[in-house]
Amino acid sequence: TQLLEQSPQFLSIQEGENLTVYCNSSSVFSSLQWYRQEPGEGPVLLVTVVTGGEVKKLKRLTFQFGDARKDSSLHITAAQPGDTGLYLCASLSGSARQLTFGSGTQLTVLP
Amino acid sequence: DTAVSQTPKYLVTQMGNDKSIKCEQNLGHDTMYWYKQDSKKFLKIMFSYNNKELIINETVPNRFSPKSPDKAHLNLHINSLELGDSAVYFCASSQLGNTIYFGEGSWLTVV
């Protein structure tokens, strides 16, 4: 099982600030996914990165896959209270293509 | 229309009881999953069914028994509930290898 470590575990910032969260592993991934989970809801897929060095943008969110495909980052520009949630990275593996999740980063954006 | 729906959303029960959580997906997917999220928000795969056949059974006590009457349903039955079973249980579905969609979760509290 590939172990995914996320940092920081908790992050509380003011509206308008920028932030970066990280997902790291000692294993190489064929792909990596980022999810956001809001209170009382299930995780929702934000993006999948596949190629080493790949950068994907989703409005104010920028996702990067490390060159060696062992790590990934999520950068949020000008954070808003609506960005509050649990951010999870995950890798797909196994016969059922099941997700192995990281430890998560709980983000709180204060108005 | 809710793509992946699970019931009940909240369940409080006493130790030793037997309970079931039901899950239905209307996406026409061939694969369904049960994940468990603990108090630290860590999400872990429990079971996966593909076309009604069990393909993943992680290290889960045999008090937990999944049942898939058809491709659109995957129910989770738990016998002799213990305090440590308290968690949020997420049902999910996918067309194998593609995006996984999660339900809203079932909050189980064992007292």
gemmi code that builds the backbone of each chain (N, CA, C; Angstrom):
import gemmi

chains = {
    "A": [
        ("THR", (0.843, -1.205, 0.000), (0.000, 0.000, 0.000), (0.870, 1.245, 0.000)),
        ("GLN", (0.575, 2.166, -0.921), (1.358, 3.393, -0.996), (0.874, 4.349, 0.078)),
        ("LEU", (1.835, 4.903, 0.836), (1.502, 5.807, 1.922), (1.593, 7.232, 1.419)),
        ("LEU", (0.530, 8.011, 1.657), (0.488, 9.398, 1.233), (0.436, 10.290, 2.465)),
        ("GLU", (1.438, 11.150, 2.607), (1.486, 12.079, 3.731), (1.126, 13.471, 3.252)),
        ("GLN", (0.192, 14.096, 3.929), (-0.195, 15.450, 3.558), (0.224, 16.433, 4.643)),
        ("SER", (0.587, 17.629, 4.201), (0.946, 18.671, 5.147), (0.495, 20.027, 4.615)),
        ("PRO", (0.149, 20.965, 5.486), (-0.032, 20.735, 6.922), (-1.309, 19.950, 7.191)),
        ("GLN", (-1.449, 19.481, 8.406), (-2.667, 18.750, 8.765), (-3.836, 19.716, 8.928)),
        ("PHE", (-3.554, 20.880, 9.504), (-4.565, 21.915, 9.701), (-4.013, 23.247, 9.191)),
        ("LEU", (-4.881, 24.056, 8.612), (-4.479, 25.364, 8.116), (-5.661, 26.307, 8.257)),
        ("SER", (-5.416, 27.415, 8.963), (-6.452, 28.425, 9.141), (-5.902, 29.766, 8.665)),
        ("ILE", (-6.562, 30.348, 7.682), (-6.049, 31.586, 7.098), (-7.186, 32.585, 6.921)),
        ("GLN", (-6.800, 33.825, 6.647), (-7.776, 34.867, 6.387), (-8.141, 34.899, 4.908)),
        ("GLU", (-9.350, 35.308, 4.644), (-9.814, 35.479, 3.266), (-8.833, 36.368, 2.506)),
        ("GLY", (-8.522, 35.967, 1.279), (-7.624, 36.756, 0.445), (-6.179, 36.278, 0.455)),
        ("GLU", (-5.826, 35.467, 1.428), (-4.463, 34.947, 1.490), (-4.277, 33.799, 0.508)),
        ("ASN", (-3.002, 33.524, 0.217), (-2.642, 32.389, -0.623), (-2.157, 31.255, 0.260)),
        ("LEU", (-2.261, 30.033, -0.240), (-1.796, 28.895, 0.546), (-1.387, 27.754, -0.366)),
        ("THR", (-0.547, 26.885, 0.177), (-0.146, 25.677, -0.542), (-0.214, 24.489, 0.407)),
        ("VAL", (-0.776, 23.417, -0.060), (-0.776, 22.161, 0.704), (-0.052, 21.103, -0.123)),
        ("TYR", (0.519, 20.147, 0.596), (1.417, 19.198, -0.034), (0.986, 17.761, 0.193)),
        ("CYS", (1.353, 16.931, -0.767), (1.079, 15.502, -0.697), (2.364, 14.788, -1.114)),
        ("ASN", (2.905, 13.975, -0.221), (4.206, 13.360, -0.481), (4.184, 11.862, -0.227)),
        ("SER", (5.029, 11.171, -0.983), (5.156, 9.729, -0.804), (6.550, 9.290, -1.217)),
        ("SER", (6.942, 8.130, -0.765), (8.217, 7.556, -1.205), (8.019, 6.705, -2.459)),
        ("SER", (6.754, 6.522, -2.851), (6.440, 5.693, -4.013), (6.159, 6.551, -5.236)),
        ("VAL", (6.339, 5.959, -6.389), (6.006, 6.629, -7.650), (4.565, 6.282, -8.012)),
        ("PHE", (3.830, 7.291, -8.433), (2.430, 7.094, -8.796), (2.238, 7.204, -10.293)),
        ("SER", (1.339, 6.389, -10.823), (0.976, 6.561, -12.224), (0.082, 7.788, -12.383)),
        ("SER", (-0.668, 8.089, -11.332), (-1.499, 9.293, -11.341), (-1.840, 9.657, -9.903)),
        ("LEU", (-2.292, 10.878, -9.713), (-2.664, 11.334, -8.374), (-3.931, 12.166, -8.508)),
        ("GLN", (-4.801, 12.029, -7.548), (-6.037, 12.798, -7.570), (-6.136, 13.679, -6.333)),
        ("TRP", (-6.819, 14.810, -6.489), (-7.129, 15.688, -5.362), (-8.640, 15.761, -5.208)),
        ("TYR", (-9.081, 15.645, -3.960), (-10.493, 15.725, -3.614), (-10.700, 16.830, -2.587)),
        ("ARG", (-11.910, 17.388, -2.569), (-12.319, 18.268, -1.476), (-13.564, 17.665, -0.836)),
        ("GLN", (-13.551, 17.638, 0.474), (-14.685, 17.135, 1.227), (-15.207, 18.253, 2.122)),
        ("GLU", (-16.464, 18.618, 1.927), (-17.093, 19.640, 2.758), (-17.845, 18.956, 3.899)),
        ("PRO", (-18.067, 19.687, 4.987), (-18.748, 19.075, 6.146), (-20.073, 18.446, 5.758)),
        ("GLY", (-20.277, 17.210, 6.196), (-21.533, 16.528, 5.925), (-21.666, 15.960, 4.528)),
        ("GLU", (-20.575, 15.985, 3.770), (-20.619, 15.498, 2.394), (-19.521, 14.478, 2.160)),
        ("GLY", (-19.621, 13.796, 1.014), (-18.541, 12.908, 0.619), (-17.487, 13.661, -0.173)),
        ("PRO", (-16.321, 13.054, -0.367), (-15.270, 13.709, -1.164), (-15.718, 13.897, -2.611)),
        ("VAL", (-15.290, 15.003, -3.203), (-15.601, 15.293, -4.598), (-14.297, 15.505, -5.341)),
        ("LEU", (-14.160, 14.838, -6.473), (-12.932, 14.925, -7.253), (-12.738, 16.337, -7.808)),
        ("LEU", (-11.527, 16.878, -7.603), (-11.171, 18.183, -8.172), (-10.368, 18.004, -9.453)),
        ("VAL", (-9.356, 17.145, -9.390), (-8.463, 17.020, -10.537), (-7.700, 15.704, -10.471)),
        ("THR", (-7.256, 15.247, -11.642), (-6.345, 14.113, -11.741), (-5.103, 14.581, -12.486)),
        ("VAL", (-3.932, 14.327, -11.922), (-2.681, 14.631, -12.611), (-1.993, 13.315, -12.952)),
        ("VAL", (-1.419, 13.279, -14.138), (-0.910, 12.018, -14.664), (0.579, 12.092, -15.041)),
        ("THR", (0.978, 13.213, -15.622), (2.334, 13.330, -16.160), (3.250, 14.061, -15.180)),
        ("GLY", (4.461, 13.556, -14.995), (5.426, 14.224, -14.126), (5.641, 15.666, -14.562)),
        ("GLY", (5.583, 16.600, -13.604), (5.756, 18.011, -13.926), (4.482, 18.702, -14.373)),
        ("GLU", (3.420, 17.953, -14.499), (2.156, 18.519, -15.004), (1.599, 19.568, -14.043)),
        ("VAL", (1.041, 20.624, -14.618), (0.359, 21.672, -13.852), (-1.050, 21.810, -14.407)),
        ("LYS", (-2.032, 21.764, -13.505), (-3.422, 21.965, -13.925), (-4.031, 23.072, -13.085)),
        ("LYS", (-4.861, 23.893, -13.753), (-5.509, 24.992, -13.035), (-7.015, 24.812, -13.071)),
        ("LEU", (-7.613, 25.111, -11.933), (-9.065, 25.063, -11.793), (-9.443, 26.354, -11.080)),
        ("LYS", (-9.727, 27.387, -11.876), (-10.010, 28.728, -11.346), (-8.849, 29.171, -10.462)),
        ("ARG", (-9.050, 29.367, -9.175), (-7.979, 29.859, -8.290), (-7.116, 28.728, -7.723)),
        ("LEU", (-7.377, 27.506, -8.131), (-6.624, 26.363, -7.627), (-5.624, 25.908, -8.682)),
        ("THR", (-4.373, 25.716, -8.267), (-3.335, 25.229, -9.165), (-2.764, 23.949, -8.586)),
        ("PHE", (-2.778, 22.900, -9.377), (-2.298, 21.594, -8.959), (-1.025, 21.274, -9.719)),
        ("GLN", (-0.045, 20.740, -9.008), (1.207, 20.368, -9.659), (1.590, 18.952, -9.265)),
        ("PHE", (2.054, 18.193, -10.244), (2.548, 16.845, -10.017), (4.063, 16.906, -10.102)),
        ("GLY", (4.752, 16.351, -9.123), (6.202, 16.423, -9.122), (6.820, 15.721, -10.318)),
        ("ASP", (8.005, 16.156, -10.698), (8.695, 15.582, -11.857), (8.874, 14.076, -11.720)),
        ("ALA", (9.159, 13.635, -10.497), (9.388, 12.205, -10.249), (8.099, 11.462, -9.939)),
        ("ARG", (6.998, 12.158, -9.983), (5.664, 11.581, -9.723), (5.569, 10.934, -8.344)),
        ("LYS", (6.248, 11.553, -7.368), (6.166, 11.065, -5.985), (5.457, 12.068, -5.089)),
        ("ASP", (5.195, 13.268, -5.610), (4.598, 14.280, -4.764), (3.732, 15.212, -5.592)),
        ("SER", (2.881, 15.948, -4.902), (1.988, 16.873, -5.572), (1.683, 18.029, -4.625)),
        ("SER", (1.312, 19.152, -5.210), (0.929, 20.297, -4.388), (-0.336, 20.923, -4.940)),
        ("LEU", (-1.031, 21.585, -4.032), (-2.244, 22.329, -4.387), (-2.057, 23.744, -3.860)),
        ("HIS", (-2.098, 24.714, -4.762), (-1.952, 26.107, -4.381), (-3.280, 26.812, -4.617)),
        ("ILE", (-3.735, 27.539, -3.616), (-4.969, 28.324, -3.748), (-4.604, 29.798, -3.645)),
        ("THR", (-5.030, 30.539, -4.627), (-4.793, 31.992, -4.670), (-6.022, 32.721, -4.152)),
        ("ALA", (-5.789, 33.724, -3.322), (-6.877, 34.568, -2.806), (-8.008, 33.712, -2.245)),
        ("ALA", (-7.687, 32.954, -1.225), (-8.649, 32.012, -0.658), (-9.936, 32.703, -0.218)),
        ("GLN", (-11.035, 31.974, -0.353), (-12.350, 32.464, 0.035), (-12.969, 31.505, 1.051)),
        ("PRO", (-13.900, 31.990, 1.858), (-14.543, 31.100, 2.840), (-15.129, 29.834, 2.210)),
        ("GLY", (-15.562, 29.924, 0.975), (-16.113, 28.759, 0.270), (-15.085, 27.696, -0.019)),
        ("ASP", (-13.790, 28.027, 0.140), (-12.729, 27.033, -0.063), (-12.540, 26.148, 1.168)),
        ("THR", (-13.182, 26.518, 2.247), (-13.069, 25.739, 3.488), (-13.478, 24.292, 3.241)),
        ("GLY", (-12.658, 23.376, 3.763), (-12.975, 21.972, 3.604), (-11.761, 21.112, 3.868)),
        ("LEU", (-11.948, 19.814, 3.737), (-10.863, 18.850, 3.895), (-10.339, 18.504, 2.505)),
        ("TYR", (-9.052, 18.742, 2.282), (-8.436, 18.459, 0.988), (-7.654, 17.157, 1.093)),
        ("LEU", (-7.979, 16.256, 0.194), (-7.398, 14.919, 0.228), (-6.716, 14.608, -1.091)),
        ("CYS", (-5.496, 14.097, -1.004), (-4.895, 13.544, -2.201), (-5.105, 12.035, -2.160)),
        ("ALA", (-5.090, 11.409, -3.324), (-5.368, 9.979, -3.382), (-4.739, 9.384, -4.624)),
        ("SER", (-4.380, 8.132, -4.526), (-3.865, 7.410, -5.682), (-4.782, 6.229, -5.974)),
        ("LEU", (-4.863, 5.909, -7.254), (-5.658, 4.768, -7.703), (-4.764, 3.558, -7.844)),
        ("SER", (-5.175, 2.438, -7.308), (-4.344, 1.241, -7.429), (-5.209, 0.010, -7.227)),
        ("GLY", (-4.614, -1.140, -7.457), (-5.283, -2.388, -7.147), (-6.237, -2.856, -8.227)),
        ("SER", (-6.738, -4.064, -8.027), (-7.591, -4.713, -9.015), (-8.921, -3.983, -9.184)),
        ("ALA", (-9.375, -3.339, -8.122), (-10.640, -2.614, -8.187), (-10.431, -1.144, -8.460)),
        ("ARG", (-9.169, -0.768, -8.741), (-8.876, 0.650, -8.949), (-9.431, 1.457, -7.770)),
        ("GLN", (-9.155, 0.962, -6.574), (-9.660, 1.670, -5.404), (-8.714, 2.798, -5.049)),
        ("LEU", (-9.246, 3.758, -4.292), (-8.470, 4.915, -3.882), (-7.775, 4.663, -2.556)),
        ("THR", (-6.500, 5.041, -2.519), (-5.768, 5.117, -1.250), (-5.597, 6.594, -0.952)),
        ("PHE", (-6.147, 7.026, 0.154), (-6.169, 8.448, 0.476), (-5.002, 8.860, 1.348)),
        ("GLY", (-4.638, 10.137, 1.211), (-3.688, 10.744, 2.121), (-4.356, 11.093, 3.428)),
        ("SER", (-3.552, 11.654, 4.321), (-4.023, 11.956, 5.677), (-4.888, 13.211, 5.739)),
        ("GLY", (-4.909, 13.997, 4.688), (-5.812, 15.141, 4.605), (-5.265, 16.433, 5.187)),
        ("THR", (-5.702, 17.549, 4.618), (-5.428, 18.887, 5.156), (-6.762, 19.570, 5.383)),
        ("GLN", (-7.024, 19.926, 6.634), (-8.260, 20.623, 6.963), (-8.010, 22.130, 6.834)),
        ("LEU", (-8.640, 22.748, 5.846), (-8.466, 24.170, 5.578), (-9.676, 24.955, 6.068)),
        ("THR", (-9.395, 26.015, 6.802), (-10.439, 26.950, 7.221), (-10.060, 28.337, 6.740)),
        ("VAL", (-10.953, 28.950, 5.969), (-10.725, 30.310, 5.483), (-11.703, 31.228, 6.211)),
        ("LEU", (-11.139, 32.143, 6.974), (-11.954, 33.028, 7.806), (-12.306, 34.299, 7.056)),
        ("PRO", (-13.557, 34.747, 7.165), (-13.965, 35.974, 6.448), (-13.371, 37.218, 7.079)),
    ],
    "B": [
        ("ASP", (-31.308, 14.634, -9.116), (-31.238, 13.249, -8.694), (-29.909, 12.967, -8.010)),
        ("THR", (-29.955, 12.283, -6.860), (-28.742, 11.929, -6.145), (-28.106, 10.749, -6.845)),
        ("ALA", (-26.803, 10.848, -7.178), (-26.153, 9.807, -7.936), (-25.878, 8.574, -7.065)),
        ("VAL", (-25.294, 8.814, -5.889), (-25.018, 7.747, -4.938), (-25.723, 8.119, -3.642)),
        ("SER", (-26.704, 7.331, -3.278), (-27.472, 7.661, -2.069), (-27.345, 6.538, -1.054)),
        ("GLN", (-27.192, 6.939, 0.190), (-27.047, 5.957, 1.243), (-27.961, 6.315, 2.405)),
        ("THR", (-28.499, 5.310, 3.044), (-29.398, 5.499, 4.178), (-29.096, 4.477, 5.256)),
        ("PRO", (-29.231, 4.875, 6.539), (-29.581, 6.214, 6.977), (-28.383, 7.149, 6.973)),
        ("LYS", (-28.604, 8.445, 7.085), (-27.507, 9.394, 7.167), (-26.930, 9.413, 8.582)),
        ("TYR", (-27.806, 9.250, 9.563), (-27.353, 9.217, 10.951), (-27.922, 7.980, 11.636)),
        ("LEU", (-27.090, 7.344, 12.432), (-27.509, 6.136, 13.120), (-26.820, 6.088, 14.475)),
        ("VAL", (-27.621, 6.071, 15.545), (-27.094, 5.926, 16.890), (-27.646, 4.627, 17.436)),
        ("THR", (-26.778, 3.762, 17.918), (-27.223, 2.446, 18.353), (-26.357, 1.962, 19.508)),
        ("GLN", (-26.850, 0.981, 20.213), (-26.119, 0.455, 21.366), (-25.152, -0.649, 20.953)),
        ("MET", (-24.138, -0.789, 21.754), (-23.175, -1.882, 21.566), (-23.906, -3.205, 21.505)),
        ("GLY", (-23.441, -4.079, 20.641), (-24.005, -5.417, 20.544), (-25.126, -5.544, 19.533)),
        ("ASN", (-25.672, -4.398, 19.114), (-26.756, -4.449, 18.120), (-26.222, -4.781, 16.728)),
        ("ASP", (-27.150, -5.188, 15.846), (-26.837, -5.412, 14.432), (-27.530, -4.327, 13.630)),
        ("LYS", (-26.803, -3.732, 12.678), (-27.389, -2.669, 11.875), (-26.944, -2.787, 10.422)),
        ("SER", (-27.731, -2.179, 9.539), (-27.388, -2.160, 8.118), (-27.418, -0.745, 7.580)),
        ("ILE", (-26.535, -0.499, 6.624), (-26.525, 0.752, 5.877), (-26.743, 0.371, 4.405)),
        ("LYS", (-27.685, 1.079, 3.778), (-27.999, 0.748, 2.389), (-27.396, 1.771, 1.442)),
        ("CYS", (-27.042, 1.316, 0.248), (-26.471, 2.212, -0.757), (-27.007, 1.856, -2.126)),
        ("GLU", (-27.351, 2.901, -2.863), (-27.845, 2.723, -4.220), (-27.187, 3.751, -5.131)),
        ("GLN", (-26.827, 3.339, -6.343), (-26.305, 4.301, -7.313), (-27.122, 4.201, -8.592)),
        ("ASN", (-27.393, 5.378, -9.166), (-28.190, 5.435, -10.393), (-27.347, 5.892, -11.585)),
        ("LEU", (-26.047, 5.635, -11.506), (-25.118, 6.074, -12.552), (-24.816, 4.971, -13.562)),
        ("GLY", (-25.343, 3.781, -13.346), (-25.059, 2.673, -14.255), (-23.646, 2.130, -14.120)),
        ("HIS", (-22.997, 2.419, -12.997), (-21.623, 1.963, -12.786), (-21.563, 0.474, -12.486)),
        ("ASP", (-20.380, -0.113, -12.769), (-20.237, -1.551, -12.534), (-19.489, -1.868, -11.237)),
        ("THR", (-18.973, -0.856, -10.571), (-18.169, -1.090, -9.370), (-18.668, -0.218, -8.226)),
        ("MET", (-18.802, -0.828, -7.057), (-19.222, -0.087, -5.877), (-18.275, -0.381, -4.730)),
        ("TYR", (-18.173, 0.590, -3.819), (-17.193, 0.524, -2.730), (-17.833, 0.931, -1.410)),
        ("TRP", (-17.231, 0.458, -0.327), (-17.479, 1.015, 1.001), (-16.154, 1.496, 1.562)),
        ("TYR", (-16.162, 2.759, 2.029), (-15.019, 3.355, 2.696), (-15.420, 3.724, 4.111)),
        ("LYS", (-14.436, 3.719, 5.003), (-14.660, 4.140, 6.384), (-13.787, 5.354, 6.681)),
        ("GLN", (-14.391, 6.389, 7.271), (-13.634, 7.579, 7.678), (-13.655, 7.670, 9.196)),
        ("ASP", (-12.480, 7.634, 9.794), (-12.414, 7.633, 11.257), (-12.460, 9.050, 11.818)),
        ("SER", (-12.302, 9.149, 13.124), (-12.439, 10.440, 13.806), (-11.352, 11.427, 13.398)),
        ("LYS", (-10.246, 10.922, 12.852), (-9.175, 11.796, 12.373), (-9.313, 12.102, 10.887)),
        ("LYS", (-10.467, 11.766, 10.330), (-10.794, 12.061, 8.939), (-10.038, 11.190, 7.939)),
        ("PHE", (-9.406, 10.101, 8.433), (-8.686, 9.237, 7.514), (-9.672, 8.286, 6.833)),
        ("LEU", (-9.622, 8.288, 5.499), (-10.524, 7.468, 4.683), (-9.825, 6.204, 4.220)),
        ("LYS", (-10.474, 5.060, 4.427), (-9.843, 3.802, 4.038), (-10.846, 2.872, 3.388)),
        ("ILE", (-10.417, 2.200, 2.316), (-11.277, 1.245, 1.619), (-11.592, 0.069, 2.528)),
        ("MET", (-12.843, -0.391, 2.464), (-13.235, -1.597, 3.189), (-13.517, -2.729, 2.199)),
        ("PHE", (-14.419, -2.464, 1.283), (-14.854, -3.486, 0.332), (-15.042, -2.859, -1.048)),
        ("SER", (-14.961, -3.737, -2.056), (-15.345, -3.325, -3.395), (-16.013, -4.483, -4.113)),
        ("TYR", (-17.066, -4.162, -4.835), (-17.769, -5.139, -5.647), (-17.736, -4.666, -7.101)),
        ("ASN", (-17.481, -5.608, -7.986), (-17.550, -5.328, -9.416), (-18.547, -6.286, -10.027)),
        ("ASN", (-19.577, -5.758, -10.660), (-20.631, -6.601, -11.229), (-21.130, -7.647, -10.225)),
        ("LYS", (-21.398, -7.187, -9.040), (-21.960, -7.980, -7.936), (-20.984, -8.971, -7.330)),
        ("GLU", (-19.741, -8.963, -7.769), (-18.769, -9.891, -7.192), (-17.749, -9.151, -6.336)),
        ("LEU", (-17.448, -9.716, -5.182), (-16.496, -9.113, -4.260), (-15.098, -9.177, -4.849)),
        ("ILE", (-14.441, -8.016, -4.986), (-13.075, -8.019, -5.509), (-12.076, -7.441, -4.522)),
        ("ILE", (-12.547, -6.748, -3.520), (-11.649, -6.293, -2.463), (-12.308, -6.564, -1.129)),
        ("ASN", (-11.531, -7.123, -0.219), (-11.999, -7.278, 1.151), (-10.794, -6.995, 2.024)),
        ("GLU", (-10.668, -5.714, 2.418), (-9.525, -5.323, 3.217), (-9.632, -5.937, 4.613)),
        ("THR", (-8.644, -5.683, 5.410), (-8.620, -6.261, 6.752), (-9.707, -5.625, 7.594)),
        ("VAL", (-10.873, -6.204, 7.486), (-12.044, -5.698, 8.190), (-12.601, -6.855, 9.005)),
        ("PRO", (-13.015, -6.609, 10.251), (-13.595, -7.707, 11.044), (-14.729, -8.385, 10.305)),
        ("ASN", (-14.865, -9.695, 10.475), (-15.918, -10.386, 9.736), (-17.300, -10.099, 10.300)),
        ("ARG", (-17.389, -9.209, 11.274), (-18.695, -8.692, 11.709), (-19.299, -7.794, 10.633)),
        ("PHE", (-18.440, -7.343, 9.716), (-18.898, -6.492, 8.620), (-19.141, -7.388, 7.403)),
        ("SER", (-20.332, -7.354, 6.878), (-20.627, -8.177, 5.704), (-21.344, -7.349, 4.651)),
        ("PRO", (-20.691, -7.165, 3.505), (-21.339, -6.457, 2.406), (-22.228, -7.415, 1.621)),
        ("LYS", (-23.266, -6.831, 1.043), (-24.135, -7.645, 0.192), (-24.545, -6.812, -1.009)),
        ("SER", (-24.407, -7.401, -2.199), (-24.756, -6.693, -3.426), (-25.828, -7.478, -4.168)),
        ("PRO", (-27.091, -7.101, -3.977), (-28.174, -7.838, -4.652), (-28.187, -7.610, -6.167)),
        ("ASP", (-27.682, -6.464, -6.590), (-27.558, -6.167, -8.012), (-26.490, -5.089, -8.173)),
        ("LYS", (-26.180, -4.758, -9.421), (-25.066, -3.830, -9.681), (-25.300, -2.444, -9.093)),
        ("ALA", (-26.565, -2.092, -8.878), (-26.873, -0.741, -8.414), (-26.913, -0.615, -6.893)),
        ("HIS", (-26.786, -1.707, -6.196), (-26.900, -1.686, -4.738), (-25.743, -2.411, -4.061)),
        ("LEU", (-25.258, -1.794, -2.993), (-24.254, -2.445, -2.144), (-24.553, -2.056, -0.704)),
        ("ASN", (-25.057, -3.014, 0.053), (-25.438, -2.758, 1.428), (-24.345, -3.253, 2.369)),
        ("LEU", (-24.286, -2.639, 3.533), (-23.282, -3.014, 4.536), (-24.002, -3.405, 5.819)),
        ("HIS", (-23.809, -4.640, 6.225), (-24.419, -5.121, 7.460), (-23.325, -5.300, 8.509)),
        ("ILE", (-23.616, -4.821, 9.706), (-22.629, -4.907, 10.783), (-23.256, -5.635, 11.969)),
        ("ASN", (-22.628, -6.717, 12.377), (-23.106, -7.491, 13.525), (-22.365, -7.078, 14.793)),
        ("SER", (-23.045, -7.257, 15.906), (-22.409, -7.083, 17.224), (-21.572, -5.809, 17.288)),
        ("LEU", (-22.222, -4.702, 17.069), (-21.527, -3.419, 16.992), (-20.694, -3.128, 18.226)),
        ("GLU", (-19.512, -2.552, 17.989), (-18.593, -2.180, 19.063), (-18.379, -0.661, 19.023)),
        ("LEU", (-17.899, -0.139, 20.160), (-17.658, 1.311, 20.250), (-16.735, 1.792, 19.130)),
        ("GLY", (-15.735, 0.976, 18.814), (-14.757, 1.357, 17.794), (-15.297, 1.377, 16.381)),
        ("ASP", (-16.526, 0.914, 16.204), (-17.133, 0.957, 14.872), (-17.693, 2.344, 14.563)),
        ("SER", (-17.743, 3.196, 15.575), (-18.242, 4.554, 15.356), (-17.365, 5.262, 14.335)),
        ("ALA", (-17.977, 5.739, 13.273), (-17.240, 6.353, 12.166), (-18.257, 6.848, 11.153)),
        ("VAL", (-17.742, 7.445, 10.081), (-18.588, 7.783, 8.945), (-18.299, 6.770, 7.846)),
        ("TYR", (-19.332, 6.163, 7.327), (-19.179, 5.146, 6.285), (-19.663, 5.733, 4.964)),
        ("PHE", (-18.784, 5.680, 3.960), (-19.102, 6.232, 2.650), (-19.240, 5.116, 1.627)),
        ("CYS", (-20.327, 5.175, 0.907), (-20.510, 4.331, -0.255), (-20.020, 5.114, -1.474)),
        ("ALA", (-19.514, 4.417, -2.455), (-19.040, 5.077, -3.675), (-19.234, 4.144, -4.853)),
        ("SER", (-19.208, 4.730, -6.049), (-19.317, 3.889, -7.238), (-18.477, 4.464, -8.361)),
        ("SER", (-18.146, 3.612, -9.307), (-17.411, 4.048, -10.495), (-17.630, 3.037, -11.612)),
        ("GLN", (-17.343, 3.486, -12.817), (-17.159, 2.546, -13.912), (-15.678, 2.198, -13.812)),
        ("LEU", (-15.355, 0.958, -13.570), (-14.029, 0.544, -13.121), (-12.902, 1.296, -13.820)),
        ("GLY", (-12.083, 1.977, -13.008), (-10.954, 2.721, -13.541), (-11.245, 4.180, -13.803)),
        ("ASN", (-12.500, 4.551, -13.747), (-12.865, 5.940, -13.987), (-13.210, 6.655, -12.679)),
        ("THR", (-13.686, 7.861, -12.792), (-13.953, 8.695, -11.615), (-14.851, 7.985, -10.620)),
        ("ILE", (-14.472, 8.085, -9.344), (-15.251, 7.484, -8.264), (-16.139, 8.560, -7.658)),
        ("TYR", (-17.412, 8.256, -7.523), (-18.392, 9.188, -6.957), (-18.816, 8.675, -5.585)),
        ("PHE", (-18.801, 9.589, -4.630), (-19.111, 9.225, -3.256), (-20.527, 9.648, -2.871)),
        ("GLY", (-21.124, 8.867, -1.972), (-22.353, 9.284, -1.329), (-22.055, 10.306, -0.249)),
        ("GLU", (-23.107, 10.724, 0.444), (-22.958, 11.780, 1.446), (-22.496, 11.254, 2.800)),
        ("GLY", (-22.438, 9.943, 2.942), (-21.933, 9.381, 4.188), (-23.034, 8.982, 5.158)),
        ("SER", (-22.732, 7.999, 5.979), (-23.628, 7.573, 7.058), (-22.851, 7.645, 8.365)),
        ("TRP", (-23.343, 8.507, 9.270), (-22.667, 8.732, 10.557), (-23.157, 7.697, 11.550)),
        ("LEU", (-22.303, 6.770, 11.902), (-22.655, 5.720, 12.851), (-22.036, 6.024, 14.200)),
        ("THR", (-22.870, 6.079, 15.225), (-22.393, 6.272, 16.600), (-22.845, 5.092, 17.422)),
        ("VAL", (-21.903, 4.404, 18.033), (-22.202, 3.257, 18.886), (-22.004, 3.689, 20.335)),
        ("VAL", (-23.045, 3.512, 21.122), (-22.980, 3.974, 22.538), (-23.093, 2.786, 23.495)),
    ],
}
model = gemmi.Model(1)
for chain_id, residues in chains.items():
    chain = gemmi.Chain(chain_id)
    for i, (resn, *xyz) in enumerate(residues, 1):
        res = gemmi.Residue()
        res.name, res.seqid = resn, gemmi.SeqId(i, " ")
        for name, pos in zip(("N", "CA", "C"), xyz):
            atom = gemmi.Atom()
            atom.name, atom.element = name, gemmi.Element(name[0])
            atom.pos, atom.b_iso = gemmi.Position(*pos), 0.0
            res.add_atom(atom)
        chain.add_residue(res)
    model.add_chain(chain)
structure = gemmi.Structure()
structure.add_model(model)
structure.setup_entities()
